[in-house]
Amino acid sequence: MASLQQKMAEIIPAMKDEIKSLVKEHGDKQVDTVTLGQVYGGMRGNKVMVCDTSEVPPDKGLIIRTIPIADLANRLPEEIFYLLCVGKLPDKQDLADLQAEYRKRANVPDYVWKVLEAMPKDSHPMAMLDTAVLVLERESLFRKRYTEGMKKDEYWMPMLEDSLNLLAQLPVIAAGIYRMRFNKGPRIAADANLDWGGNYAHMLGLPDPTGNFKNLMRLYMTLHCDHEGGNVSAHTCHCVASALSDIYYAVSAGLNGLAGPLHGLANQECLDWIIKTIKKFNGAPTEEQLSKFAQETLDSGKVVPGYGHAVLRITDPRFDAFLAFGAKVCPNDPVYQTVARVFKVVPEVLKQVQKIKDPWPNVDAASGCLLYHFGMTEFDYYTVLFSVSRTMGMASQAIISRAWGEPIERPKSLTTAKFKAMVTK
């Protein structure tokens, strides 16, 4: 991949020098403290990782390489991956080169399909995707080059090559899994005239006379691309890659984390609550009905899915982007109308609960209703869509970490007895 590789080769030396100098001059400076509550609370908020591809300020939301995600909503996913890797958006030629590389690399080996076809017919789509990625490890250029022997300064190069191959093949695999798992008929061949996100929509095979489903896939892939380094999938991928595992091992591990109900299943849980709400009221409920129902949900000890976030303290800008898209393409859809009304009502209800720090919606509160509108009613597949997009973030983080020579991750663990002794002295 001449263009993207050349761009990265230009910026990596200065990046390495900057990091080396920073650590040399300030390596003994304290940047955070750790409380016992954080140790036992999932390390929430501890500043212990480096992620240069994105950040999530609580009062701003996702920022990709200094650019707010709201300003990138109309960009193609290919542009986003380039931005994640290089730190700036591609020009027209750079974009064309990357798209050409994706098309060239998109052929999925036949043995991958045979493995997927041999799996039980009721396998979860995420298990199928994770398996396919792991089976593809056979193709790893990094593992081949490492076995042959290469300089440490070159590690990032085959990591980039593997990542480009994987990203090119993922939509093909994911679309094939959708059609296979949900009996949609034979796989649909790629359209060489389409971009990465549009082609994914095309291969899924859902009716799309207006082209808006393709636009939704482009938007979906862009909005879910990355989210700092500390979320479960990104952190898991980083940890595995830090052992010099190739991108297939690392991404497969990250996707296994993404499959967890507390991480990647949120959008289907949000949509499920919306649909149950519509059934309860025999259509899109009024704001007054929603307010009472939300309060009943809280009083029963349950939560309103899609509201609140571990980091954000504002409405997720990605939610705003999905809501705006829905207002253009399906304003009269009762599912969309309910999502929009929930946004008006639920934050006011949640504000009355003192322990809730963030009553605002996150991205999962809106994405599912749009998929549902276009006919993707198979909830179990939604996390696969998330996975295809988030691989851009995981891969770019892994490439950059390997470029500056980040060491293996190895935090120190202590027993409860040791911690108890430390805090009760």
SULLINPE-V941821 format. One record per residue. N is the residue number from 1. SS is DSSP state (@ for helix, = for strand, . for the rest). PHI is phi in radians with two decimals (999 if undefined). PSI is psi in whole degrees, -180 to 180 (999 if undefined). Layout:
<<N | SS | PHI | PSI> <N | SS | PHI | PSI>>
//
This chain:
<<1 | . | 999 | 92> <2 | @ | -1.13 | -52> <3 | @ | -1.13 | -57> <4 | @ | -1.13 | -41> <5 | @ | -1.11 | -41> <6 | @ | -1.12 | -43> <7 | @ | -1.07 | -43> <8 | @ | -1.21 | -37> <9 | @ | -1.08 | -29> <10 | @ | -1.27 | -35> <11 | @ | -1.65 | -21> <12 | @ | -1.14 | -44> <13 | @ | -0.99 | -46> <14 | @ | -1.14 | -37> <15 | @ | -1.10 | -44> <16 | @ | -1.12 | -42> <17 | @ | -1.11 | -41> <18 | @ | -1.10 | -44> <19 | @ | -1.18 | -42> <20 | @ | -1.06 | -44> <21 | @ | -1.16 | -40> <22 | @ | -1.08 | -46> <23 | @ | -1.20 | -39> <24 | @ | -1.11 | -42> <25 | @ | -1.43 | -32> <26 | @ | -2.25 | 18> <27 | . | -1.06 | -23> <28 | . | -1.70 | 5> <29 | . | -1.36 | 140> <30 | . | -1.44 | 130> <31 | . | -1.98 | -7> <32 | . | -2.90 | 165> <33 | . | -2.15 | 158> <34 | . | -2.15 | 126> <35 | . | -1.68 | 162> <36 | @ | -1.08 | -35> <37 | @ | -1.09 | -36> <38 | @ | -1.24 | -37> <39 | @ | -1.04 | -44> <40 | . | -1.60 | -1> <41 | . | -1.92 | 29> <42 | . | 1.38 | 23> <43 | . | 1.05 | 23> <44 | . | -0.98 | 119> <45 | . | 1.51 | -7> <46 | . | -1.18 | 130> <47 | . | -1.55 | 90> <48 | . | -2.34 | 10> <49 | . | -2.31 | 157> <50 | . | -1.90 | 131> <51 | . | -2.52 | 109> <52 | . | -1.65 | -7> <53 | . | -1.39 | -33> <54 | = | -2.76 | 164> <55 | = | -2.55 | 161> <56 | = | -2.32 | 79> <57 | = | -1.08 | 135> <58 | . | -1.00 | -29> <59 | . | -1.74 | 7> <60 | . | -2.31 | -32> <61 | = | 1.58 | -171> <62 | = | -1.07 | 130> <63 | = | -2.17 | 122> <64 | = | -1.74 | 109> <65 | . | 0.88 | 48> <66 | . | 1.42 | -4> <67 | = | -1.85 | 121> <68 | = | -1.02 | 141> <69 | @ | -1.05 | -30> <70 | @ | -1.07 | -29> <71 | @ | -1.44 | -4> <72 | @ | -1.98 | 2> <73 | . | -1.04 | -28> <74 | . | -1.69 | 8> <75 | . | -1.57 | 152> <76 | . | -1.31 | 150> <77 | @ | -0.98 | -34> <78 | @ | -1.06 | -39> <79 | @ | -1.12 | -36> <80 | @ | -1.18 | -42> <81 | @ | -1.10 | -41> <82 | @ | -1.05 | -45> <83 | @ | -1.07 | -43> <84 | @ | -1.04 | -41> <85 | @ | -1.39 | -42> <86 | @ | -1.75 | -28> <87 | . | 1.69 | 1> <88 | . | -2.60 | 158> <89 | . | -1.27 | 149> <90 | . | -1.33 | 153> <91 | . | -1.42 | -180> <92 | @ | -1.04 | -40> <93 | @ | -1.23 | -41> <94 | @ | -1.06 | -42> <95 | @ | -1.12 | -44> <96 | @ | -1.09 | -40> <97 | @ | -1.10 | -43> <98 | @ | -1.17 | -41> <99 | @ | -1.12 | -37> <100 | @ | -1.14 | -38> <101 | @ | -1.13 | -42> <102 | @ | -1.04 | -46> <103 | @ | -1.08 | -40> <104 | @ | -1.18 | -30> <105 | @ | -1.73 | 4> <106 | . | -1.42 | -5> <107 | . | -1.24 | 124> <108 | . | -1.63 | 125> <109 | . | -0.97 | 145> <110 | @ | -1.08 | -31> <111 | @ | -1.13 | -25> <112 | @ | -1.14 | -45> <113 | @ | -1.14 | -37> <114 | @ | -1.13 | -40> <115 | @ | -1.11 | -46> <116 | @ | -1.11 | -39> <117 | @ | -1.19 | -24> <118 | @ | -1.45 | -12> <119 | . | -1.28 | 156> <120 | . | -0.96 | 144> <121 | . | -1.10 | -24> <122 | . | -1.75 | 19> <123 | . | -1.05 | 147> <124 | . | -1.22 | 139> <125 | @ | -0.96 | -34> <126 | @ | -1.20 | -37> <127 | @ | -1.11 | -36> <128 | @ | -1.19 | -43> <129 | @ | -1.13 | -47> <130 | @ | -1.01 | -42> <131 | @ | -1.11 | -44> <132 | @ | -1.06 | -43> <133 | @ | -1.10 | -43> <134 | @ | -1.18 | -38> <135 | @ | -1.12 | -34> <136 | @ | -1.17 | -11> <137 | @ | -0.96 | -25> <138 | @ | -0.95 | -27> <139 | @ | -1.54 | 1> <140 | . | -1.06 | 119> <141 | @ | -1.30 | -33> <142 | @ | -1.08 | -47> <143 | @ | -1.09 | -40> <144 | @ | -1.12 | -47> <145 | @ | -1.15 | -40> <146 | @ | -1.13 | -41> <147 | @ | -1.12 | -39> <148 | @ | -1.26 | -28> <149 | . | 1.81 | 118> <150 | . | -2.57 | 162> <151 | . | -1.23 | 148> <152 | @ | -1.04 | -35> <153 | @ | -1.13 | -15> <154 | @ | -1.74 | -2> <155 | @ | -0.95 | -38> <156 | @ | -1.19 | -25> <157 | @ | -1.14 | -56> <158 | @ | -1.19 | -23> <159 | @ | -1.13 | -40> <160 | @ | -1.15 | -44> <161 | @ | -1.05 | -46> <162 | @ | -1.08 | -40> <163 | @ | -1.15 | -41> <164 | @ | -1.12 | -42> <165 | @ | -1.08 | -46> <166 | @ | -1.13 | -45> <167 | @ | -1.11 | -36> <168 | @ | -1.16 | -35> <169 | @ | -1.54 | -23> <170 | @ | -1.01 | -47> <171 | @ | -1.06 | -36> <172 | @ | -1.11 | -47> <173 | @ | -1.14 | -47> <174 | @ | -1.10 | -42> <175 | @ | -1.17 | -39> <176 | @ | -1.10 | -39> <177 | @ | -1.10 | -43> <178 | @ | -1.03 | -47> <179 | @ | -1.24 | -35> <180 | @ | -1.25 | -50> <181 | @ | -1.22 | -32> <182 | . | -1.94 | 22> <183 | . | 0.94 | 52> <184 | . | -1.66 | 2> <185 | . | 1.82 | -175> <186 | . | -1.12 | 160> <187 | . | -1.07 | 150> <188 | . | -1.80 | 130> <189 | . | -1.17 | 150> <190 | . | -1.14 | 154> <191 | . | -1.86 | 112> <192 | . | -1.13 | -14> <193 | . | -1.56 | -5> <194 | . | -1.77 | 155> <195 | . | -1.33 | 177> <196 | @ | -1.04 | -52> <197 | @ | -1.22 | -42> <198 | @ | -1.11 | -37> <199 | @ | -1.18 | -38> <200 | @ | -1.03 | -47> <201 | @ | -1.06 | -42> <202 | @ | -1.04 | -44> <203 | @ | -1.29 | -21> <204 | @ | -1.16 | -34> <205 | . | 1.52 | 11> <206 | . | -1.30 | 147> <207 | . | -1.00 | 135> <208 | . | -2.59 | 61> <209 | . | -1.12 | -29> <210 | . | -1.59 | -16> <211 | . | 1.46 | 2> <212 | @ | -1.30 | -25> <213 | @ | -1.18 | -38> <214 | @ | -1.08 | -41> <215 | @ | -1.10 | -38> <216 | @ | -1.12 | -42> <217 | @ | -1.14 | -38> <218 | @ | -1.08 | -46> <219 | @ | -1.13 | -45> <220 | @ | -1.05 | -46> <221 | @ | -1.12 | -36> <222 | @ | -1.24 | -46> <223 | @ | -1.21 | -29> <224 | . | -1.71 | 12> <225 | . | -1.10 | -37> <226 | . | -2.81 | 160> <227 | . | -2.84 | 65> <228 | . | 1.11 | -172> <229 | . | -1.85 | -5> <230 | . | -1.68 | -9> <231 | . | -1.16 | 161> <232 | @ | -1.00 | -47> <233 | @ | -1.18 | -46> <234 | @ | -1.14 | -43> <235 | @ | -1.15 | -42> <236 | @ | -1.11 | -46> <237 | @ | -1.05 | -44> <238 | @ | -1.08 | -45> <239 | @ | -1.07 | -46> <240 | @ | -1.17 | -43> <241 | @ | -1.14 | -28> <242 | . | -1.15 | -18> <243 | . | -1.48 | 10> <244 | . | 1.18 | 24> <245 | . | -1.20 | 148> <246 | . | -1.31 | 175> <247 | @ | -1.15 | -27> <248 | @ | -1.20 | -46> <249 | @ | -1.06 | -45> <250 | @ | -1.21 | -47> <251 | @ | -1.19 | -39> <252 | @ | -1.02 | -42> <253 | @ | -1.11 | -44> <254 | @ | -1.07 | -40> <255 | @ | -1.18 | -32> <256 | @ | -1.08 | -36> <257 | @ | -1.25 | -37> <258 | @ | -1.11 | -27> <259 | . | -1.25 | -13> <260 | . | -1.20 | 145> <261 | . | -1.02 | -27> <262 | . | -1.49 | -1> <263 | . | -2.13 | -76> <264 | . | -1.63 | -7> <265 | . | -1.60 | 2> <266 | @ | -1.07 | -39> <267 | @ | -1.15 | -37> <268 | @ | -1.26 | -31> <269 | @ | -1.18 | -38> <270 | @ | -1.11 | -47> <271 | @ | -1.13 | -39> <272 | @ | -1.04 | -42> <273 | @ | -1.14 | -40> <274 | @ | -1.11 | -45> <275 | @ | -1.16 | -40> <276 | @ | -1.09 | -37> <277 | @ | -1.11 | -44> <278 | @ | -1.12 | -41> <279 | @ | -1.12 | -39> <280 | @ | -1.07 | -38> <281 | @ | -1.82 | 9> <282 | . | 0.97 | 43> <283 | . | 2.42 | -178> <284 | . | -1.08 | 120> <285 | . | -1.28 | 160> <286 | . | -1.33 | 169> <287 | @ | -1.12 | -37> <288 | @ | -1.15 | -43> <289 | @ | -1.11 | -41> <290 | @ | -1.11 | -42> <291 | @ | -1.05 | -46> <292 | @ | -1.15 | -42> <293 | @ | -1.17 | -39> <294 | @ | -1.09 | -42> <295 | @ | -1.13 | -39> <296 | @ | -1.10 | -39> <297 | @ | -1.07 | -45> <298 | @ | -1.17 | -42> <299 | @ | -1.12 | -26> <300 | . | -1.45 | 3> <301 | . | 1.54 | 8> <302 | . | -1.75 | 175> <303 | . | -2.03 | 161> <304 | . | -1.57 | 108> <305 | . | -1.04 | 140> <306 | . | 1.67 | -3> <307 | = | -2.04 | 129> <308 | . | 1.76 | 151> <309 | . | -2.66 | 147> <310 | . | -1.12 | -27> <311 | . | -2.04 | -49> <312 | . | -1.19 | 149> <313 | . | -2.25 | 27> <314 | . | -2.49 | 172> <315 | . | -1.10 | 129> <316 | . | -1.04 | 123> <317 | @ | -1.00 | -27> <318 | @ | -1.21 | -35> <319 | @ | -1.06 | -46> <320 | @ | -1.00 | -41> <321 | @ | -1.16 | -43> <322 | @ | -1.17 | -41> <323 | @ | -1.10 | -41> <324 | @ | -1.15 | -38> <325 | @ | -1.11 | -45> <326 | @ | -1.09 | -36> <327 | @ | -1.09 | -28> <328 | @ | -1.45 | -41> <329 | @ | -1.78 | -23> <330 | . | -2.62 | 52> <331 | . | -1.10 | -23> <332 | . | -1.72 | 1> <333 | . | -1.22 | 125> <334 | @ | -1.06 | -30> <335 | @ | -1.19 | -45> <336 | @ | -1.13 | -43> <337 | @ | -1.03 | -38> <338 | @ | -1.18 | -42> <339 | @ | -1.03 | -44> <340 | @ | -1.13 | -39> <341 | @ | -1.27 | -35> <342 | @ | -1.03 | -39> <343 | @ | -1.07 | -35> <344 | @ | -1.31 | -32> <345 | @ | -1.73 | -49> <346 | @ | -1.08 | -43> <347 | @ | -0.97 | -37> <348 | @ | -1.17 | -35> <349 | @ | -1.19 | -44> <350 | @ | -1.19 | -29> <351 | . | -1.05 | -22> <352 | . | -1.38 | -13> <353 | . | -1.64 | 109> <354 | . | -1.08 | -34> <355 | . | -1.34 | -11> <356 | . | -1.47 | 111> <357 | . | -1.41 | -30> <358 | . | -2.25 | 99> <359 | . | -1.52 | 9> <360 | . | -1.67 | 157> <361 | = | -1.30 | 150> <362 | . | -1.85 | -180> <363 | . | -1.04 | -31> <364 | @ | -1.21 | -19> <365 | @ | -1.19 | -19> <366 | @ | -2.10 | -27> <367 | @ | -1.13 | -39> <368 | @ | -1.10 | -37> <369 | @ | -1.14 | -32> <370 | @ | -1.29 | -39> <371 | @ | -1.07 | -43> <372 | @ | -1.09 | -40> <373 | @ | -1.04 | -38> <374 | . | -1.52 | 8> <375 | . | 1.76 | 2> <376 | . | -1.54 | 90> <377 | . | -1.73 | 2> <378 | . | -1.52 | 94> <379 | @ | -1.01 | -36> <380 | @ | -1.09 | -16> <381 | @ | -1.53 | -16> <382 | @ | -1.02 | -37> <383 | @ | -1.20 | -24> <384 | @ | -1.13 | -42> <385 | @ | -1.05 | -46> <386 | @ | -0.98 | -42> <387 | @ | -1.14 | -43> <388 | @ | -1.05 | -44> <389 | @ | -1.19 | -50> <390 | @ | -1.14 | -19> <391 | @ | -1.07 | -29> <392 | @ | -1.04 | -44> <393 | @ | -1.20 | -46> <394 | @ | -1.06 | -44> <395 | @ | -1.17 | -45> <396 | @ | -1.12 | -39> <397 | @ | -1.09 | -41> <398 | @ | -1.16 | -40> <399 | @ | -1.09 | -47> <400 | @ | -1.17 | -41> <401 | @ | -1.05 | -40> <402 | @ | -1.26 | -30> <403 | @ | -1.17 | -39> <404 | . | -1.70 | 5> <405 | . | 1.35 | 37> <406 | . | -1.05 | 134> <407 | . | -1.33 | 173> <408 | . | -1.11 | 140> <409 | . | -1.37 | 128> <410 | . | -2.68 | 74> <411 | . | -1.21 | 163> <412 | . | -1.64 | 135> <413 | . | -1.98 | 147> <414 | . | -2.21 | 161> <415 | . | -1.36 | 161> <416 | @ | -1.04 | -37> <417 | @ | -1.07 | -41> <418 | @ | -1.14 | -45> <419 | @ | -1.10 | -40> <420 | @ | -1.08 | -41> <421 | @ | -1.16 | -37> <422 | @ | -1.13 | -41> <423 | @ | -1.64 | -9> <424 | . | -1.90 | 8> <425 | . | -1.09 | 999>>
//
